[in-house]
Amino acid sequence: MSELLLAIMLVVPLVLAAAQGLVPRTGWLDHLTAWAALPGLLLALWGNDFSHEVPWLLLGSHLGLDLTGRIFLGLTAGLWLAAGVYAKAYLADDPRGCQFQVFFLVTMTGNLGVTVAQDGVSFLTFFTVMSLAAYGLIVHDRLAASLRAGKVYIVMTVTGETLLLVAMVLLAVQTGSVQFEGLAQRLTASAGRDWIIGLLLAGFGIKLGIMPLHVWLPLAHPAAPTPASAVLSGVMIKTGLLGLLRTLPLGTESFTQWGKLCLAAGIATCFFAAFIGTLQRNPKAVLAYSSISQMGLILLILALALIAPAAWPMVGTALLVWVVHHGLAKSALFFGVGIAGASMRAAPLRGLFMTTMTLPALALTGLPLTLGFTAKGGAKYASAMLEPSSGMLAWVFLLSTASTTLLVLRFLWTVWPTSSPIHSHNRPATGMLVPWAILCMSVSGSFFFVQFRQWTDPAWSSLTASAVWTSSWPIVAAIAFAALMIRPLKRWQTGGRICIPEGDICGPIVLLANWILRSCNPPDGKFPVAGKVALAHPTWVHHFSGIILRKFDELAALVENDTIAALIFALLAVVLLLISLG
């Protein structure tokens, strides 16, 4: 049964993507596309743990499900399902709706495949499919800002994929296998483990959005349509964490230097991203920097296991809870941005909307009675095992609560709905309201569900007076500070005194790259040698870049042909069906 659901989960989205080019767009096709992630959710909820081997594929592929994969698959499939239903209503009148659905379905296939991949090659294959197909979601509206975001995204993505490919090759050479089972022990004993760990941290760190590898994320999230932004932030960036959980030697021995590096990078990412996010005017950009800040906290928690291997069981559970908490809350907030762009003429309706939005927003801060409270409680308990630094980390978590509170207050300010619509739809459609409302309620409902099922240490969710006060007073202090500073900050921003563009350091990096290219390509086409001698030679950068761009244009023209694209996706569906059924 589990193998059959696995096959359906991977094949159905590709079949539907192929159907977009083979048959006219119809209502039934839109309905099937919206529910394409349902087999994955069923597999996560009712499928058994299993491992399915395909020895003839690549280096010998393994697909399967374990506890970590089940949690990631359940969250991933659930949010893709919600985004599919939301997108059907959100893009009902979009002339590019068919193209969106194709990229949406292919990206979904890669994202679902990552959660069930049990070896490095399969993981990297699905990871690459997901990452490259997401480019089509980012540049969907073809606006100049979206195309720029797509360029930055694809450069960062290809860089990350290259680093991960080198890491996988080194893993195969050093350990003799890329199977995830027993990988931690084999990697610990390998001679080149530091090189491999460094490549893995850098490659997956790009997907996580760890500073300074984050520049694609605050550009991509505002550019993509709202349902795509929800899954980009809710689940896709967390595939970077899943990759680290699958490949790093966690719980085997202490990697103090790497742990300290991750600890420093996590703390810096958490606070710098929160600071920059509070200065943004676009609500989706604010949420993008919030995701970066939260990924910094995730890296901080992961660093605890690298420094103190004994803390790994607690750290692993805390990370899984944090992943679910952040995915639910952040997707609900992104869905809310799309609803806020619709018309809400009645003041009570706007008030109800903002009240509901406040719940997932404050859940990110660790508000009691939300899953964020459990996640942050687990992180605090895990950090207490790092004795020399436990006091410092306690303050980090307190300050992160305050900074996150300021960030979500800024978001709520920017997303406040108006009586006139921002988007083409005049009122929120039912297909948008239902997934949004379910996710908003789930951030609190999941708290009680975890309590009832006793999936975590009861101390993590303890509602004693001291625990509630410790979690609440930074939130209250941040709200009071924001109330005092709202007028001067509003005046400074109106005057243009505080303004950091989306992508922050991306602008200076592009200017530096352009300066280097101009230096390598003098107007006369001659390259200086030793400062004096000049060689007449074609501008090599233009020559090779022209070849690459022409090939990309040819490939894009090929794929944009609906019939050819449909045949390609149909072929992929057949291949995956054969792989899944062995």
N, C-alpha and C positions, 0 to 999 in steps of 0.2 A: 504493500500500500504506500509506504513512504517513498519507494523508488518511483512509483507511478506519479505521485504528486510532484516529485522532483522534476520528472520529465515534463509534466504539464506546466509547471511553474516556469521553466526555462524556454519552452517551445512556444507557448501561447502568445506571449508578447511579440515574438518575432513573426509569427504567422499573422497577427493583427497588423504589424508594421508593413508586412508584404501586402496585405489586403488594401492598405491605404492607396497603393499605386495601381492595384489591379481592378478594383471595383470603385464605383462612384461613392462619395461620402454619403452615408445614410445614417438614419437614427439608430438602427440596431448596431452598426459598427461603432458609433460613438458610445453606446451603452457598454458594449463588450470591452472597449478600450478603457473606460472608466473603472471597470471591475477586473482588469487583467491581473492585478496583484493578489486577488483572492486565493488562488491555489497556494501561494507562498505563505499566506497567513494561516491557512488550514494545515499546511505542513508543520509550521512552527507550533501550533496549538495542539494538534492531535497526532502528528507523526511520531514515530519512534526514533530513538537515536540509532544511526546506522552509518556504515562506511561502504561506499561502492567504488570498486577499482576498475579502471579502464587502462590495462597495461600497454595497449598498442598506441595510445595517444601521447604524443610529445615524449616526455621522459617517464611516462607512467603516471596517469592522473588519478586522483582520488577525490570523490565528491561524497559528502556526508554531513552529519549533524551531530553536534555535541551540545553541552549546556551553553557555552559561550556563543556558538553559532545559532542556537535556538533563540536566545534572547535578541541577538542582532537581527536575525531573520524575522522574528515577530514584530519588532519595532519597524524594520525596514519595509516589510510588506504592508503593515498597518498604515504607515504614513504615505506610502505610494498609493494605496487604495484610497485614502482620504484625499490625497492630491488629485487623483484621477477623477473622482466625483466632483471635486471643487473645480477642476479645470474645465470639465464639460460645460458647466454653467458660466464660468468666468470668460471663456474664449468662444462662447456660442456664436458670436457674430464676427469673429476674427477671420479675415480672408486667408490668413496663413495657418488656420487651425489644423489642416491636414499635415503640413510640415511639422508643426509642433508635436502632433501625436506620434509621428514617426520617430523623432528624436527622443520624445518622452518614453516610448516603449523600449527602444534600444538601450537607453540609459538605465531604465528599470531592469532590463535583463542582466546587464553587467553588475548592477548593484546587488540584485538578488543572488547572482552567481558567486559574488565575492563571499557571501556569508556561508555558503556551503562548500567552498573550495578547501580541500584538506592538504594541498601541496603548493609549493611556491609557484610553479609554472602555471597551474590552473588559476591560482589567485591573481597572478600578475596579468594573465590574459583577460579575465573578467574585469579586473581593475582598469586595464587600458581601454576596453570597450566602454565602460561606464564613463571614464574621464573624457575620452575623445568625443563621444556622442553628446555629452553635456554641452559642448561648444555650441551645438545647434540651438540649445535652449537659451543660452546667454545672448546670442546675436539674433534672437527671434524677430524683433521688431525692425532690425536693420538700421537703426539710428546710429549716428556717428559715435555717441557715447557707448552704445552697445558693441559696436565693431571694435572700438578701442579696448573695451573690457575683454572682448573675445581674443584679441591679439595677446594681451598680457596673460590671459588665462592659458592659452595654448602654449605659449613660451614656457610658463612655469610648469605646466603639465608635462610637456615633453622632457623638460629638465628632470623632473621628479621620476618619470618613467625610466629615463636613462640611468639615473642613480640606482633605482631598484633593480633594473636588469643586470647591472654590474654586480650588485649585491647577491642576486640569485645565482649568477654564474660562479662567483666566489664561494657561495654556499655549496654548490654542487661539487666544486673542485676540492674544497677543504673538508667537507663532511661526507662526501660520496653519495648524498641524497638531498632532495629538497622536500621530502615528506615532512609535514608538521609534527607528526607523532615522533617523540624523542628528539626533536630538533634542538631543544634547549641544552640537553646534555651533550649532544654532538658539537654544537657551536661553542660551548664552554671549553671543550677540550681541543678545539682547533687552534692552529698557530696564528691565523690571520683574523682572529675574532674581533679585534678592535677596529680594523678596517671595515669589516662587515657591519658591525654595530653602528659605526659612524655613517655609513651609506644608508642603512635602514632608517636611522633617525632623521637624516636629511631628506630622503625621498618621501617618507611618510609624513615628515614634518611639514612639507609643502602642502599636502592635502589637509592636514590639521589646521594650517594657517598660523603656525608658530612664528613669531617675529624673529628675524626680518624676512621670513619666507611667506609672508601673509598678503603681499600686495595685490594678488589676484582677487582675493575674497571680497574686500569692500567695493571693488569695481563690478564683480560678477553678480552679486546679490541684487543691487539696485537695477541692473540691466535686465535680468531675466524676468519673465512673467511671474506673478506672485505664486502660483502653485509650484513652479520650478524652483523658486527661491526657497520655498518651504522644505522641499526634499534636499536641496543643496545643503542647507544649514542643518536640517533635522537629522539626516542620515548619511548623506554622501561624504561629508567631511570626516565623519566618524569611522569610515573605512580605513583612514590612516591609523586610528587607534587599534582597530581590529588587526591590521597588518602588524603593528608592533606587538600586540598580545600573542599573535601566532608565531612570530619569528624571534623575539628577544629572549635571551636565557633568564627569564624571571624566576626567582625562587631557588636558583641553583647555588650561586655564590655572589659575593659582593662585588659590584662594579662601581667603586666609590667615585672615580673621576667622571665617568659618564653620568652617574646619578647626580653629582653636584652640578654638572653642566645643565642637565635637564631641569634641575631645581631652579637654578638661576634664570634659565630661559623661560620657564613657566611663570615665575614671579614677575619678571619684566613684561612678558606678554599680557599677563592678567591686568596689570595696572596701567601700562601705557595704552593698551587698546581701550580700556575703560575711559581714560582721559580724552583720547582723540574722539571716541564715540560721543561723548557729551557735547562736543562742538559741532556735530553734524546737524544738517537741516532736513535731510531726507530720512524718513523713518526706517526705510529698508537699509540705509547705510548705518544707522544707529544699531539696528539689529545685527548687521554684519560684524561690526566691531564688538558687539556683545558676544557673538559666537567666538570671535578670536580670543576675547578675554576668558571665556569659559573653557576653551581648549587649552589655554595657559594653565588653568587650575587642574585640568585633566593630566597635563604633562607633569605638573608638580606632584600629583598623587602617584603617577607612574614612577617618578624618580624615587619615591620612598622604597619601592620594591627593589630598585637597582642598588640602593645604598644598604638596605636592611632586608636580606632575603627572607628572614623569618616573618616579615610583615606581609609577604605576598598573598597568602590566603585572604586576609582582611582587605588588602589593597584591591585584589581582583574583584571581590564582591562589591566594594565601594565603587569601583569604576563602572561595573555593569549597571548598578543602580543610577549612577550619575548619567550614563549614556541614555537610559530610558527617560529619566527626568528631563534632561535638556532637550531631547528629541521631541517629546510631547509639548513642552512649554514653548519652544522656539517655533515649531510648526504652527501652533495656535496663534502666536503673535504675527507671523507672516500672513496667515489667512486673514487675520483681523485687518491688516493693512489694505488688502483688496476690498474688504467690506466697508472700511472707512472711506474709500474712494467713491462709494455709491451715495445716492441721495438719502438723507435721513431728515425729513422735514419736521418731524415731531421731536420736540425737545426731550420728552420722556424716553423716546426710543434711543436718542443719542446718549442719554444718561445711563440707560440699561446697557448699551454697548460698552461704554467706558468702564462701568462697574465690572462687567464680565471680563474685559481685557485686563483689568488690574490683577485678577487671580493668577493667570500664567506669568504675568510680568513680575509680580512679587515672589512667585514660586522660584524664579531664578536666583533670588536673594537668599533662599532657605527659609521662607516663611513657615512657621509651624502649621501643621495639618495639611501640608503639601509634600509631594515626594522629594522636593528640593531639600526639605528639612531632614529627611532620612539620608539623602545623598551627602549632604554636608556633615551630618553627624558621623557617618561612616568615615569620611575623610579625616575628621578631627581625631577619631579613635585610632586610625591608622598612623597619623602623624605623631601621636603620643608615644609610639614605639621607637621613634627616632630621638633617643634621649638627649643628646647634646643640643639638638635644634628644635625640640618640641615646643619650647616657650616662644621662640621666634615664629614658628609656623602657626601657633595659636593666634598670634597677632596678625599674621598674614590672612588667615581666614576671616578674622573680624573686620580688617580693613577691606578685604575683598567684598564682604557683605555690604559695607557702606558704599564702596565704589560702584558695585552692581546696582544698588538702589538708586544712586544718582543717574546711572545710565538708563535704567528703565523708566525713571521719572521723565528724563529727556525724551524717551521714545513716546510715552503717553502724551506728552505735550505736543509733539510733532504729528501724532496720528489722530488728534482730536477731530472728529467728523464735523462736516458742515452740512447745511441744508441743500447746497447745490452739489451735483455730482462732479467728481474729478475725472472719472473714467466714463466710458461709453454707456455702461449700464446705469439706468436711472434709480434702481432700487436693488438691494441685495436679493439675489435669487435664493430659493430654498436649497438648491444644490451647493451653494456657498455657505449658507448659514448652518446647515446641519453638521457637516464635518468640523467647522469651526467651533460650534457649541460643544460637540462631543469631546474635542481635544481640550477645550478650556476646563470642562468638568473633570476630565481624566487626571489632570495634575493633582487634584485633591483626592479623587476616587482611588487612584493608584496608591496613595499613602495608606488608606485603610485596607486595600487589597493586600499589600505587602505585609501589613501588620497581621492581618487575619491568617495569611498563609505562612507567616513566620519565616520569610525568606532571608531575613537579616537578623543581626543581633538586636534583641529588643531595646538594648541601651541606646542604639542609634536613633530610635524614634521616641525615646522617653519624653513624655510631656510633663515632667516635673517642673515646678516653678523656676528652679535655677536654670534648667535647660531652655525653657521658653524665654526667660529673660535674657540669657546669653545670646540667643539667636535673634531676639527682637530689638534689643536696644540699639545696635548699629543701624537697623532700618529706621527706627524712630529718629535717631540723631541725624541721619542723612536727609530724611524728609524735612526736619526742622532747619537744617543748613540750607537746603534748596529753597525753602520758603523765604529765608532771609536774603538769599542771593538772587532771587528771581528777577527783581527789578534792575539791579546793576548789570547782570548778565544779559538781559534782554536789550538794554541800552547799548552795551558794548557790541553785541552781535548786529544790532540794527545799524550801527555805525561802521560795521565791517572791520572792527578791531580784532575780532577773534574768528579766524577762518582757516581751517585745515582741510584741503580738498580730499575727496574720497580717494583712497589709495596712498595717501600721505607721501611716503618716500618714493613712490613709483615715478612721480614727476621728475625729481632730481636724477633718478637712475636713467630715465629716458633721455634727458638732456645730456648726461655724460656719454651715453651710448651714441647719440647723434654726433657729439663732438669727436668721438673716436673714429666714427665712420667718415666724417668729413676729413679728418686728419689722414686716414688711409686712402682717401679718394680725392686728391687735389684736382682742381678744375682743369688743369692742362693734361691730366692723365699720366703724369710722371711721378715716380716714387723717389723721394730723396734717399740716397745711400751714403752713409758715413757723414751726413750733414752737408755734403758738397756735390757729390756726383749724382746725376739724375738718370734714370733708366726709362726710356719710352716703353710703355707696356699698357695693355688694356686694363681698365680698372677691374681688378679681380673680384672685388666684393660685388660690384654690380653684375659682373658676368655670371658668377655662380648663384647669386641671389635671384637673378632673372630666370635661370634654368629651373631652380626650385619652385619659384612662383608659377612658372608656366605649367610644371607638372601638377602642382596643386590645383590650378585652374582646370586642367584637363580632367583630373580626378573628380573635382566638384561638379563639372558639367556632366560627367558620367553618372554620378550618384543622383544628381538632380533630375535625371530622366526617371520618371515614376516607374516605368515598366522594368528598367534595368535594376533600379533599387529594390523593387519588389522581388525580382528573381534572386538577387543577392540575399535578401533576408529570408526568403523561402529556403534557399540552400543552407543557410546557417541554421535554420530551424530543423531541417532534416538531419544535419550533422549532430546537433545537440540532442536530438531524439535518439540517435544511434548511440551516442556517448552515454546518455542517461540510462538507457535500457540495456547497455552492454551487449 
